[in-house]
Amino acid sequence: MTPPSDTSLARTLCARLCHDLSGAIGSLAGALDLLPEGGEELLEVAQESAAALRQRLRLFSAAWGGPTEALQPAAMAELLAGAPAAPRVRFDLAGLEPAVALPAPLVPIALNAALLAAEALPRGGTVRLSGSPLDGLVVLPAADLGAPPAAWPAGFLAVIAGQAQPSPGPREVLGPLLHALVAEAGWSASLALGAAQAAPLLLTPR
């Protein structure tokens, strides 16, 4: 597989960033436009939209801008509450040791893996993250009862398999980005049992 160039990946990630922020920004702008006529109710909407935008920016800063410090699971869970898929998709980090912080280089890997797993749950579900910095991380998307089974995006399966693929678009950029972050950290990524549906993603030190 020929990986996308740094420039291509950066441009595509910027397009994804603009897309994922546009909803919260639009809600905030709409509420502010109507605020003089809407009174307290629209003020509350504007405050909620501003809080959601702030939370999403914090997540994207940690996942895509690079954290400057290690984070404990509780702090990562707080960041993931700002994910575009939330609250339709929930993030369960109970499988991580609460008192053990992930080193700074692993934080964007864990966050991007969780965001990618959320894309395996188009109708909702839970992303479970477990493991440790020493032994590796396991990311499992589990669909809600009655929803279609969890399935990793096809483009990510191609990345994992090392297959040739065209440059990713904004919807497919998380797979190549995660792959690049994992390689940069000296780790490896694989799917348990080689299955697509509901297969745990294994992120392990080499």
Sequence and secondary structure as in RCSB ss.txt:
>XXXX:A:sequence
MTPPSDTSLARTLCARLCHDLSGAIGSLAGALDLLPEGGEELLEVAQESAAALRQRLRLFSAAWGGPTEALQPAA
MAELLAGAPAAPRVRFDLAGLEPAVALPAPLVPIALNAALLAAEALPRGGTVRLSGSPLDGLVVLPAADLGAPPA
AWPAGFLAVIAGQAQPSPGPREVLGPLLHALVAEAGWSASLALGAAQAAPLLLTPR
>XXXX:A:secstr
     HHHHHHHHHHHHHHHHHHHHHHHHHHHHHHHHHHHHHHHHHHHHHHHHHHHHHHHIIIII  SS B HHH
HHHHHTT TTTTTEEEEEEEE TT  B GGGHHHHHHHHHHHHTT TT EEEEEEEETTTEEEEEEEE TTS   
B  HHHHHHHHT       GGGTHHHHHHHHHHHTTEEEEEGGG SBT  EEEEE 
